[in-house]
Amino acid sequence: MDEIELAYAAGYIDGDGCFYIGEIKTSPYFQDTFSIISTHIDNIEWFKNRFDGSIQAKISRQKNRAPSYHFVFNKSGYESINDIYPFLIEKQNECKIFLNFRKPSMKDERLTLIKTMKILKNETYLIPHSLKDDIESIRNTIIPTLNDFAYLAGFIDAECSLDINRAMQKRGTTPTYRAQLQCNNTKSPFFYWASQRFGGQFHFLNKSHIKNCRNQMLWRISNLQIDPILQGIYPFLVHKKPICEQMIKLRKAVINKDFSSRKTIYEKVRHLNNLVI
């Protein structure tokens, strides 16, 4: 396992991974589970081909909902978590608690670790309104590495939207087509990381009026800014690689003023995104 694959795995885990520790209610024992969850089997098979564990399919009780696939690490697979740990951004502290929980020497402290994990998941790194100014102040201060692009590819496969926005111009009848990367999240670490390396626009989304809903930050990159990102993430993407490929074609068509192919590319991306959902 090389660093590129570990970085991709970390990005995907920060998006759709779950570190769980808890008590078993019907016994005096404890439980720890580390799993990756997706509605797309190709993402899950990527993990199965690289880490020790098993795939479980779960059928949704809701109509018209795709089944979810869970890759659950086994005891041998847990050894890989130490290698993934340095590349994690949002869930690095969760991972640390999880690893400590599994140490025999921490047996007497497991209830404390369970409480700490609960606070970390539910109350830590939430989005305040002031976050927007903080993350905008550090835009483009770090040159991204290959590992950064691999991590971002994993996070995009798990959490973000790659799409083409079509809008009519105020004057004229020809629509404009804009390649766009967008991500919403309720935790702050990823946005600090992304702003430093890739810049972009950030928007605070106030969700306080919705019961049991956290505030969110929206990250968006489009037009010229998206070109190096699409090129950088393309080699590492799994499920969304075909979408990225079409978006690269769109950007070339826009730059070359190839108006005839843009609608076809747009419709291909719409079709691919319908398959992604």
PASEBA-1860 file (N, C-alpha, C; in nm, 3 decimals):
! residues 277
1> MDEIELAY> 0.085/-0.119/0.000/0.000/0.000/0.000/0.089/0.125/0.000 ~ 0.078/0.208/-0.105/0.161/0.327/-0.111/0.086/0.447/-0.052 ~ 0.158/0.560/-0.040/0.100/0.678/0.024/-0.020/0.732/-0.054 ~ -0.014/0.723/-0.186/-0.124/0.774/-0.268/-0.254/0.701/-0.233 ~ -0.248/0.569/-0.224/-0.368/0.490/-0.192/-0.413/0.516/-0.049 ~ -0.319/0.533/0.041/-0.356/0.563/0.180/-0.423/0.700/0.191 ~ -0.373/0.797/0.111/-0.432/0.931/0.112/-0.574/0.926/0.055 ~ -0.594/0.852/-0.055/-0.729/0.837/-0.112/-0.822/0.773/-0.008
9> AAGYIDGD> -0.774/0.666/0.055/-0.854/0.597/0.156/-0.894/0.693/0.268 ~ -0.799/0.777/0.312/-0.828/0.873/0.420/-0.935/0.973/0.377 ~ -0.925/1.022/0.252/-1.026/1.116/0.204/-1.164/1.053/0.201 ~ -1.171/0.928/0.155/-1.301/0.861/0.150/-1.354/0.834/0.291 ~ -1.265/0.795/0.381/-1.306/0.769/0.519/-1.356/0.896/0.585 ~ -1.289/1.010/0.562/-1.336/1.136/0.618/-1.476/1.170/0.567 ~ -1.509/1.122/0.448/-1.643/1.146/0.395/-1.745/1.044/0.439 ~ -1.714/0.914/0.422/-1.813/0.809/0.445/-1.763/0.695/0.534
17> GCFYIGEI> -1.666/0.723/0.618/-1.617/0.622/0.711/-1.681/0.639/0.847 ~ -1.682/0.531/0.925/-1.743/0.538/1.059/-1.657/0.462/1.159 ~ -1.608/0.534/1.260/-1.541/0.472/1.374/-1.642/0.461/1.487 ~ -1.676/0.339/1.525/-1.778/0.320/1.630/-1.718/0.246/1.749 ~ -1.742/0.297/1.867/-1.709/0.227/1.991/-1.830/0.238/2.084 ~ -1.857/0.134/2.162/-1.972/0.139/2.251/-1.981/0.016/2.338 ~ -2.078/0.018/2.427/-2.106/-0.096/2.512/-2.204/-0.190/2.442 ~ -2.194/-0.318/2.473/-2.293/-0.415/2.427/-2.396/-0.428/2.540
25> KTSPYFQD> -2.518/-0.384/2.513/-2.618/-0.373/2.619/-2.653/-0.506/2.686 ~ -2.643/-0.614/2.611/-2.684/-0.745/2.666/-2.569/-0.822/2.730 ~ -2.452/-0.756/2.742/-2.338/-0.826/2.802/-2.245/-0.723/2.865 ~ -2.147/-0.770/2.944/-2.053/-0.676/3.006/-1.938/-0.635/2.914 ~ -1.946/-0.670/2.786/-1.837/-0.645/2.692/-1.859/-0.518/2.611 ~ -1.754/-0.481/2.538/-1.758/-0.362/2.456/-1.749/-0.401/2.307 ~ -1.782/-0.304/2.222/-1.778/-0.329/2.078/-1.704/-0.217/2.007 ~ -1.624/-0.255/1.909/-1.560/-0.155/1.824/-1.574/-0.200/1.679
33> TFSIISTH> -1.614/-0.107/1.592/-1.634/-0.139/1.451/-1.585/-0.023/1.366 ~ -1.511/-0.056/1.263/-1.466/0.045/1.167/-1.517/0.003/1.030 ~ -1.599/0.089/0.967/-1.662/0.051/0.841/-1.664/0.167/0.742 ~ -1.674/0.133/0.615/-1.692/0.228/0.506/-1.829/0.202/0.447 ~ -1.906/0.306/0.424/-2.044/0.291/0.378/-2.062/0.365/0.246 ~ -2.126/0.299/0.149/-2.153/0.362/0.020/-2.270/0.293/-0.047 ~ -2.337/0.363/-0.137/-2.440/0.301/-0.220/-2.380/0.251/-0.352 ~ -2.248/0.262/-0.364/-2.181/0.224/-0.489/-2.080/0.114/-0.460
41> IDNIEWFK> -2.103/0.000/-0.519/-2.021/-0.117/-0.491/-1.877/-0.099/-0.537 ~ -1.853/-0.018/-0.642/-1.715/-0.004/-0.690/-1.626/0.063/-0.586 ~ -1.680/0.161/-0.512/-1.603/0.220/-0.404/-1.569/0.118/-0.296 ~ -1.667/0.036/-0.260/-1.648/-0.064/-0.156/-1.550/-0.173/-0.201 ~ -1.561/-0.212/-0.327/-1.467/-0.313/-0.378/-1.325/-0.260/-0.381 ~ -1.308/-0.128/-0.401/-1.174/-0.069/-0.397/-1.110/-0.096/-0.261 ~ -1.187/-0.077/-0.154/-1.135/-0.104/-0.020/-1.113/-0.253/0.002 ~ -1.205/-0.335/-0.048/-1.193/-0.481/-0.029/-1.066/-0.533/-0.096
49> NRFDGSIQ> -1.026/-0.473/-0.207/-0.907/-0.518/-0.279/-0.776/-0.474/-0.213 ~ -0.786/-0.387/-0.112/-0.665/-0.331/-0.051/-0.654/-0.356/0.100 ~ -0.766/-0.381/0.164/-0.765/-0.400/0.309/-0.840/-0.528/0.345 ~ -0.810/-0.581/0.463/-0.876/-0.704/0.508/-1.010/-0.671/0.572 ~ -1.114/-0.736/0.522/-1.248/-0.713/0.575/-1.352/-0.780/0.488 ~ -1.478/-0.750/0.514/-1.586/-0.814/0.440/-1.689/-0.711/0.396 ~ -1.763/-0.743/0.290/-1.867/-0.655/0.238/-2.004/-0.706/0.281 ~ -2.085/-0.615/0.331/-2.222/-0.647/0.369/-2.317/-0.555/0.292
57> AKISRQKN> -2.420/-0.611/0.233/-2.521/-0.532/0.161/-2.645/-0.519/0.250 ~ -2.696/-0.398/0.259/-2.816/-0.374/0.340/-2.923/-0.307/0.254 ~ -3.042/-0.369/0.253/-3.153/-0.318/0.175/-3.226/-0.210/0.254 ~ -3.253/-0.096/0.190/-3.323/0.013/0.256/-3.470/-0.022/0.274 ~ -3.527/0.020/0.386/-3.670/0.000/0.410/-3.754/0.100/0.332 ~ -3.691/0.207/0.286/-3.763/0.307/0.209/-3.769/0.268/0.062 ~ -3.882/0.293/0.001/-3.900/0.260/-0.140/-3.811/0.346/-0.228 ~ -3.768/0.288/-0.339/-3.688/0.358/-0.439/-3.553/0.405/-0.386
65> RAPSYHFV> -3.506/0.343/-0.278/-3.373/0.376/-0.226/-3.278/0.262/-0.258 ~ -3.162/0.297/-0.308/-3.063/0.196/-0.344/-3.010/0.128/-0.218 ~ -2.971/0.001/-0.229/-2.910/-0.065/-0.112/-2.777/0.000/-0.078 ~ -2.737/-0.010/0.045/-2.606/0.042/0.086/-2.511/-0.075/0.106 ~ -2.384/-0.048/0.077/-2.281/-0.150/0.092/-2.184/-0.106/0.201 ~ -2.155/-0.198/0.292/-2.069/-0.169/0.406/-1.944/-0.257/0.396 ~ -1.829/-0.192/0.394/-1.705/-0.268/0.406/-1.660/-0.258/0.550 ~ -1.660/-0.372/0.619/-1.627/-0.376/0.761/-1.487/-0.436/0.777
73> FNKSGYES> -1.398/-0.359/0.835/-1.261/-0.407/0.858/-1.263/-0.518/0.963 ~ -1.183/-0.622/0.940/-1.169/-0.727/1.041/-1.046/-0.698/1.128 ~ -1.015/-0.787/1.220/-0.905/-0.762/1.312/-0.772/-0.743/1.241 ~ -0.752/-0.819/1.135/-0.629/-0.803/1.057/-0.630/-0.669/0.984 ~ -0.747/-0.629/0.935/-0.759/-0.502/0.864/-0.734/-0.382/0.954 ~ -0.764/-0.398/1.083/-0.742/-0.288/1.177/-0.596/-0.244/1.181 ~ -0.505/-0.336/1.146/-0.363/-0.301/1.147/-0.333/-0.191/1.045 ~ -0.414/-0.182/0.940/-0.393/-0.081/0.836/-0.432/0.059/0.882
81> INDIYPFL> -0.512/0.068/0.988/-0.561/0.198/1.032/-0.444/0.287/1.075 ~ -0.342/0.227/1.134/-0.225/0.306/1.174/-0.157/0.372/1.054 ~ -0.164/0.305/0.937/-0.104/0.361/0.816/-0.192/0.473/0.757 ~ -0.323/0.460/0.770/-0.416/0.560/0.718/-0.418/0.685/0.806 ~ -0.399/0.665/0.936/-0.415/0.771/1.036/-0.347/0.904/1.000 ~ -0.219/0.906/0.955/-0.153/1.035/0.928/-0.218/1.116/0.817 ~ -0.297/1.052/0.731/-0.356/1.122/0.616/-0.498/1.172/0.644 ~ -0.556/1.133/0.755/-0.691/1.178/0.790/-0.692/1.326/0.826
89> IEKQNECK> -0.801/1.394/0.795/-0.818/1.535/0.829/-0.931/1.550/0.931 ~ -1.052/1.522/0.889/-1.167/1.545/0.977/-1.178/1.442/1.089 ~ -1.145/1.317/1.060/-1.170/1.210/1.157/-1.042/1.156/1.220 ~ -0.936/1.235/1.218/-0.812/1.186/1.276/-0.826/1.164/1.427 ~ -0.892/1.256/1.496/-0.909/1.240/1.641/-1.002/1.123/1.673 ~ -1.105/1.102/1.590/-1.192/0.986/1.608/-1.111/0.857/1.593 ~ -1.023/0.857/1.494/-0.938/0.740/1.471/-0.847/0.714/1.592 ~ -0.792/0.822/1.647/-0.703/0.807/1.763/-0.776/0.747/1.882
97> IFLNFRKP> -0.897/0.795/1.907/-0.977/0.740/2.017/-1.008/0.593/1.991 ~ -1.043/0.562/1.867/-1.075/0.424/1.829/-0.956/0.332/1.855 ~ -0.837/0.374/1.813/-0.718/0.292/1.832/-0.685/0.275/1.981 ~ -0.700/0.382/2.059/-0.677/0.371/2.203/-0.778/0.278/2.269 ~ -0.902/0.284/2.223/-1.009/0.201/2.279/-0.976/0.053/2.265 ~ -0.905/0.017/2.157/-0.876/-0.122/2.130/-0.753/-0.173/2.205 ~ -0.681/-0.086/2.273/-0.562/-0.128/2.348/-0.605/-0.197/2.478 ~ -0.551/-0.314/2.507/-0.586/-0.382/2.633/-0.556/-0.296/2.756
105> SMKDERLT> -0.455/-0.212/2.746/-0.417/-0.128/2.860/-0.521/-0.022/2.893 ~ -0.615/0.003/2.798/-0.716/0.107/2.819/-0.849/0.049/2.865 ~ -0.850/-0.076/2.910/-0.974/-0.144/2.945/-1.056/-0.066/3.049 ~ -0.988/-0.013/3.151/-1.059/0.058/3.258/-1.103/0.198/3.216 ~ -1.056/0.246/3.104/-1.090/0.381/3.060/-1.187/0.383/2.942 ~ -1.241/0.269/2.906/-1.323/0.262/2.785/-1.453/0.342/2.794 ~ -1.515/0.346/2.909/-1.637/0.426/2.923/-1.607/0.575/2.900 ~ -1.492/0.620/2.948/-1.452/0.759/2.927/-1.426/0.786/2.779
113> LIKTMKIL> -1.364/0.691/2.712/-1.338/0.706/2.570/-1.468/0.710/2.490 ~ -1.567/0.632/2.529/-1.697/0.633/2.462/-1.762/0.771/2.474 ~ -1.755/0.830/2.593/-1.812/0.963/2.613/-1.735/1.069/2.532 ~ -1.603/1.054/2.529/-1.521/1.148/2.453/-1.552/1.140/2.304 ~ -1.570/1.018/2.253/-1.604/0.999/2.112/-1.740/1.063/2.081 ~ -1.836/1.048/2.169/-1.968/1.104/2.147/-1.962/1.256/2.138 ~ -1.885/1.318/2.227/-1.869/1.464/2.224/-1.800/1.507/2.094 ~ -1.698/1.432/2.055/-1.623/1.465/1.934/-1.713/1.459/1.811
121> KNETYLIP> -1.798/1.358/1.802/-1.886/1.341/1.688/-1.997/1.446/1.684 ~ -2.051/1.480/1.801/-2.173/1.561/1.805/-2.153/1.709/1.838 ~ -2.039/1.743/1.898/-2.026/1.880/1.948/-1.897/1.951/1.905 ~ -1.807/1.881/1.840/-1.675/1.937/1.808/-1.665/1.971/1.660 ~ -1.589/2.077/1.631/-1.562/2.122/1.493/-1.689/2.166/1.419 ~ -1.791/2.213/1.491/-1.912/2.259/1.425/-1.886/2.392/1.354 ~ -1.979/2.431/1.266/-1.960/2.546/1.178/-2.018/2.673/1.240 ~ -1.933/2.767/1.286/-1.982/2.898/1.330/-1.984/2.995/1.211
129> HSLKDDIE> -2.057/3.103/1.223/-2.065/3.201/1.115/-1.927/3.262/1.086 ~ -1.844/3.274/1.190/-1.712/3.335/1.174/-1.615/3.249/1.094 ~ -1.651/3.122/1.069/-1.561/3.032/0.998/-1.531/3.082/0.858 ~ -1.627/3.140/0.793/-1.609/3.187/0.655/-1.490/3.282/0.644 ~ -1.482/3.381/0.734/-1.370/3.475/0.731/-1.238/3.405/0.761 ~ -1.240/3.311/0.853/-1.117/3.240/0.891/-1.060/3.162/0.772 ~ -1.146/3.086/0.706/-1.093/3.000/0.599/-1.059/3.080/0.474 ~ -1.129/3.192/0.452/-1.095/3.275/0.335/-0.961/3.346/0.354
137> SIRNTIIP> -0.922/3.367/0.479/-0.796/3.438/0.506/-0.673/3.352/0.476 ~ -0.692/3.220/0.457/-0.578/3.131/0.435/-0.584/3.066/0.297 ~ -0.662/3.122/0.205/-0.676/3.062/0.072/-0.542/3.059/-0.003 ~ -0.517/2.943/-0.067/-0.400/2.926/-0.156/-0.268/2.960/-0.089 ~ -0.251/2.914/0.034/-0.126/2.938/0.106/-0.035/2.815/0.106 ~ -0.084/2.703/0.054/-0.005/2.580/0.048/-0.016/2.522/-0.093 ~ 0.095/2.483/-0.152/0.094/2.418/-0.284/0.055/2.272/-0.265 ~ -0.054/2.226/-0.329/-0.098/2.088/-0.309/0.000/1.985/-0.366
145> TLNDFAYL> 0.010/1.873/-0.297/0.095/1.761/-0.339/0.010/1.654/-0.407 ~ 0.075/1.552/-0.460/0.001/1.439/-0.516/-0.086/1.373/-0.410 ~ -0.034/1.361/-0.288/-0.114/1.304/-0.180/-0.238/1.387/-0.153 ~ -0.226/1.521/-0.164/-0.342/1.608/-0.144/-0.448/1.583/-0.250 ~ -0.405/1.568/-0.375/-0.502/1.540/-0.482/-0.566/1.403/-0.462 ~ -0.489/1.305/-0.416/-0.544/1.172/-0.390/-0.646/1.177/-0.277 ~ -0.612/1.250/-0.169/-0.708/1.266/-0.058/-0.835/1.333/-0.107 ~ -0.820/1.442/-0.185/-0.937/1.513/-0.234/-1.022/1.423/-0.323
153> AGFIDAEC> -0.959/1.340/-0.405/-1.033/1.247/-0.489/-1.117/1.152/-0.404 ~ -1.059/1.101/-0.295/-1.135/1.014/-0.207/-1.252/1.086/-0.143 ~ -1.228/1.210/-0.099/-1.335/1.289/-0.035/-1.445/1.319/-0.136 ~ -1.408/1.350/-0.261/-1.507/1.378/-0.365/-1.589/1.254/-0.396 ~ -1.524/1.138/-0.410/-1.599/1.015/-0.436/-1.701/0.989/-0.326 ~ -1.669/1.026/-0.204/-1.758/1.000/-0.092/-1.860/1.110/-0.069 ~ -1.820/1.236/-0.086/-1.897/1.344/-0.025/-1.936/1.458/-0.118 ~ -1.865/1.479/-0.227/-1.882/1.602/-0.305/-1.957/1.579/-0.436
161> SLDINRAM> -1.994/1.689/-0.496/-2.064/1.687/-0.624/-1.974/1.741/-0.735 ~ -1.962/1.665/-0.843/-1.899/1.712/-0.967/-2.011/1.727/-1.069 ~ -2.031/1.846/-1.120/-2.148/1.869/-1.204/-2.120/1.983/-1.302 ~ -2.212/1.999/-1.397/-2.207/2.110/-1.491/-2.333/2.194/-1.473 ~ -2.313/2.321/-1.447/-2.425/2.413/-1.431/-2.454/2.480/-1.565 ~ -2.580/2.472/-1.609/-2.621/2.538/-1.734/-2.714/2.654/-1.702 ~ -2.686/2.770/-1.757/-2.767/2.889/-1.732/-2.778/2.971/-1.859 ~ -2.894/3.033/-1.877/-2.914/3.119/-1.993/-2.854/3.256/-1.966
169> QKRGTTPT> -2.793/3.314/-2.067/-2.738/3.448/-2.055/-2.851/3.550/-2.053 ~ -2.826/3.662/-1.988/-2.926/3.767/-1.982/-2.961/3.817/-2.122 ~ -2.863/3.823/-2.206/-2.885/3.864/-2.344/-2.842/3.752/-2.437 ~ -2.927/3.718/-2.528/-2.895/3.613/-2.621/-2.968/3.484/-2.589 ~ -2.951/3.385/-2.672/-3.022/3.257/-2.657/-2.927/3.140/-2.632 ~ -2.799/3.167/-2.624/-2.701/3.060/-2.604/-2.673/3.041/-2.456 ~ -2.694/2.921/-2.402/-2.666/2.899/-2.260/-2.517/2.891/-2.232 ~ -2.480/2.919/-2.108/-2.342/2.900/-2.064/-2.333/2.770/-1.985
177> YRAQLQCN> -2.219/2.705/-1.994/-2.197/2.578/-1.924/-2.075/2.595/-1.833 ~ -2.096/2.564/-1.705/-1.988/2.586/-1.608/-1.960/2.458/-1.530 ~ -1.838/2.406/-1.544/-1.796/2.290/-1.465/-1.780/2.333/-1.319 ~ -1.828/2.250/-1.228/-1.836/2.294/-1.089/-1.812/2.179/-0.991 ~ -1.730/2.205/-0.893/-1.709/2.115/-0.780/-1.773/2.178/-0.658 ~ -1.855/2.102/-0.586/-1.926/2.160/-0.472/-1.934/2.059/-0.358 ~ -1.923/2.111/-0.236/-1.930/2.025/-0.118/-1.995/2.100/-0.003 ~ -2.089/2.035/0.065/-2.147/2.084/0.190/-2.100/1.994/0.303
185> NTKSPFFY> -2.071/2.055/0.419/-2.032/1.974/0.533/-2.067/2.048/0.661 ~ -2.085/1.971/0.769/-2.121/2.030/0.898/-2.002/2.040/0.993 ~ -1.884/1.996/0.947/-1.764/2.003/1.030/-1.659/2.090/0.958 ~ -1.573/2.154/1.037/-1.483/2.256/0.982/-1.347/2.210/0.932 ~ -1.284/2.102/0.981/-1.145/2.073/0.943/-1.120/2.065/0.793 ~ -1.210/2.002/0.720/-1.189/1.987/0.576/-1.179/2.123/0.507 ~ -1.258/2.220/0.549/-1.260/2.349/0.481/-1.130/2.427/0.501 ~ -1.071/2.418/0.620/-0.939/2.479/0.640/-0.837/2.416/0.546
193> WASQRFGG> -0.840/2.283/0.541/-0.747/2.209/0.455/-0.767/2.246/0.309 ~ -0.892/2.248/0.261/-0.922/2.275/0.121/-0.888/2.419/0.083 ~ -0.918/2.513/0.170/-0.892/2.654/0.140/-0.742/2.679/0.122 ~ -0.661/2.621/0.207/-0.516/2.641/0.198/-0.460/2.590/0.066 ~ -0.513/2.479/0.015/-0.454/2.413/-0.101/-0.522/2.445/-0.234 ~ -0.653/2.473/-0.230/-0.726/2.486/-0.355/-0.808/2.614/-0.367 ~ -0.815/2.694/-0.262/-0.891/2.818/-0.269/-1.040/2.791/-0.287 ~ -1.106/2.874/-0.369/-1.248/2.855/-0.395/-1.337/2.951/-0.318
201> QFHFLNKS> -1.467/2.935/-0.337/-1.567/3.017/-0.270/-1.625/2.940/-0.152 ~ -1.653/3.013/-0.045/-1.710/2.952/0.075/-1.835/3.029/0.115 ~ -1.940/2.955/0.148/-2.067/3.017/0.186/-2.120/2.951/0.313 ~ -2.155/3.034/0.412/-2.213/2.984/0.536/-2.362/2.958/0.514 ~ -2.408/2.838/0.553/-2.549/2.802/0.539/-2.610/2.788/0.677 ~ -2.695/2.883/0.712/-2.758/2.885/0.845/-2.874/2.785/0.849 ~ -2.860/2.682/0.930/-2.963/2.580/0.943/-3.027/2.579/1.082 ~ -3.004/2.686/1.158/-3.051/2.690/1.297/-3.204/2.686/1.307
209> HIKNCRNQ> -3.273/2.725/1.199/-3.419/2.725/1.202/-3.479/2.587/1.177 ~ -3.393/2.490/1.144/-3.439/2.354/1.117/-3.405/2.266/1.237 ~ -3.503/2.197/1.289/-3.484/2.114/1.408/-3.382/2.003/1.382 ~ -3.291/1.985/1.476/-3.190/1.880/1.470/-3.102/1.889/1.345 ~ -3.080/2.012/1.300/-2.996/2.031/1.181/-2.882/2.127/1.214 ~ -2.761/2.091/1.175/-2.644/2.173/1.203/-2.620/2.274/1.092 ~ -2.555/2.384/1.127/-2.510/2.478/1.026/-2.410/2.409/0.933 ~ -2.403/2.457/0.810/-2.314/2.397/0.711/-2.227/2.504/0.645
217> MLWRISNL> -2.115/2.459/0.591/-2.035/2.542/0.504/-2.040/2.479/0.364 ~ -2.052/2.565/0.264/-2.053/2.519/0.126/-1.923/2.564/0.060 ~ -1.855/2.472/-0.004/-1.731/2.501/-0.079/-1.758/2.479/-0.226 ~ -1.725/2.578/-0.309/-1.751/2.568/-0.452/-1.633/2.620/-0.532 ~ -1.597/2.546/-0.637/-1.491/2.587/-0.729/-1.541/2.563/-0.871 ~ -1.517/2.661/-0.960/-1.564/2.647/-1.098/-1.471/2.723/-1.192 ~ -1.505/2.713/-1.321/-1.433/2.786/-1.427/-1.282/2.760/-1.423 ~ -1.200/2.864/-1.437/-1.056/2.846/-1.449/-0.995/2.778/-1.326
225> QIDPILQG> -1.050/2.807/-1.208/-0.994/2.749/-1.086/-1.008/2.598/-1.081 ~ -1.107/2.544/-1.151/-1.132/2.400/-1.141/-1.040/2.318/-1.230 ~ -0.978/2.380/-1.330/-0.897/2.306/-1.427/-0.784/2.225/-1.363 ~ -0.697/2.285/-1.280/-0.590/2.204/-1.220/-0.643/2.098/-1.124 ~ -0.760/2.123/-1.064/-0.816/2.025/-0.971/-0.866/1.904/-1.047 ~ -0.938/1.925/-1.157/-0.987/1.813/-1.237/-0.871/1.729/-1.288 ~ -0.767/1.794/-1.336/-0.649/1.721/-1.385/-0.580/1.646/-1.271 ~ -0.577/1.709/-1.153/-0.506/1.649/-1.040/-0.576/1.530/-0.978
233> IYPFLVHK> -0.710/1.534/-0.971/-0.784/1.426/-0.906/-0.816/1.310/-1.000 ~ -0.816/1.337/-1.130/-0.862/1.236/-1.226/-0.793/1.100/-1.211 ~ -0.661/1.094/-1.195/-0.597/0.961/-1.187/-0.641/0.880/-1.065 ~ -0.693/0.945/-0.963/-0.719/0.878/-0.836/-0.867/0.849/-0.810 ~ -0.956/0.914/-0.882/-1.099/0.891/-0.862/-1.136/0.747/-0.895 ~ -1.241/0.698/-0.829/-1.293/0.565/-0.858/-1.432/0.579/-0.921 ~ -1.533/0.604/-0.840/-1.669/0.606/-0.893/-1.697/0.727/-0.982 ~ -1.642/0.841/-0.951/-1.674/0.963/-1.025/-1.571/0.998/-1.134
241> KPICEQMI> -1.484/0.904/-1.166/-1.386/0.927/-1.272/-1.452/0.958/-1.407 ~ -1.559/0.884/-1.449/-1.621/0.918/-1.579/-1.679/1.059/-1.582 ~ -1.732/1.106/-1.469/-1.785/1.243/-1.463/-1.672/1.343/-1.477 ~ -1.563/1.320/-1.406/-1.447/1.408/-1.414/-1.394/1.415/-1.557 ~ -1.392/1.301/-1.625/-1.343/1.296/-1.764/-1.427/1.387/-1.854 ~ -1.559/1.381/-1.838/-1.647/1.466/-1.919/-1.631/1.613/-1.884 ~ -1.608/1.643/-1.758/-1.589/1.782/-1.719/-1.459/1.839/-1.774 ~ -1.357/1.757/-1.782/-1.231/1.801/-1.846/-1.257/1.832/-1.994
249> KLRKAVIN> -1.336/1.747/-2.059/-1.371/1.772/-2.199/-1.448/1.903/-2.213 ~ -1.540/1.930/-2.119/-1.616/2.054/-2.125/-1.525/2.175/-2.114 ~ -1.430/2.171/-2.021/-1.341/2.284/-2.002/-1.258/2.308/-2.128 ~ -1.215/2.202/-2.194/-1.141/2.219/-2.320/-1.230/2.279/-2.427 ~ -1.357/2.236/-2.431/-1.451/2.289/-2.529/-1.476/2.437/-2.506 ~ -1.485/2.477/-2.380/-1.509/2.618/-2.347/-1.387/2.702/-2.387 ~ -1.269/2.654/-2.352/-1.146/2.728/-2.383/-1.126/2.741/-2.535 ~ -1.160/2.631/-2.607/-1.141/2.631/-2.752/-1.262/2.689/-2.828
257> KDFSSRKT> -1.362/2.736/-2.753/-1.484/2.793/-2.811/-1.554/2.693/-2.904 ~ -1.554/2.568/-2.859/-1.623/2.461/-2.931/-1.765/2.453/-2.877 ~ -1.854/2.532/-2.932/-1.990/2.543/-2.879/-2.075/2.419/-2.909 ~ -2.042/2.348/-3.015/-2.127/2.238/-3.060/-2.128/2.117/-2.965 ~ -2.018/2.093/-2.894/-2.007/1.972/-2.811/-2.051/1.994/-2.667 ~ -2.070/2.117/-2.625/-2.096/2.143/-2.484/-2.228/2.082/-2.437 ~ -2.333/2.093/-2.518/-2.462/2.037/-2.479/-2.454/1.886/-2.464 ~ -2.386/1.820/-2.555/-2.371/1.674/-2.547/-2.298/1.633/-2.420
265> IYEKVRHL> -2.190/1.705/-2.388/-2.115/1.675/-2.265/-2.202/1.698/-2.142 ~ -2.275/1.807/-2.143/-2.365/1.839/-2.031/-2.465/1.726/-2.008 ~ -2.525/1.676/-2.115/-2.624/1.570/-2.102/-2.561/1.439/-2.055 ~ -2.437/1.412/-2.096/-2.366/1.293/-2.048/-2.342/1.302/-1.897 ~ -2.303/1.420/-1.851/-2.276/1.438/-1.708/-2.406/1.426/-1.627 ~ -2.514/1.481/-1.680/-2.643/1.465/-1.612/-2.680/1.318/-1.599 ~ -2.659/1.242/-1.706/-2.688/1.098/-1.703/-2.599/1.026/-1.601 ~ -2.471/1.057/-1.603/-2.378/0.993/-1.510/-2.412/1.027/-1.365
273> NNLVI> -2.450/1.151/-1.339/-2.486/1.191/-1.203/-2.615/1.124/-1.157 ~ -2.705/1.098/-1.249/-2.826/1.023/-1.212/-2.790/0.881/-1.170 ~ -2.684/0.827/-1.230/-2.637/0.694/-1.190/-2.567/0.699/-1.056 ~ -2.504/0.813/-1.026/-2.429/0.828/-0.900/-2.523/0.834/-0.781 ~ -2.638/0.901/-0.798/-2.729/0.925/-0.685/-2.782/0.794/-0.630
END
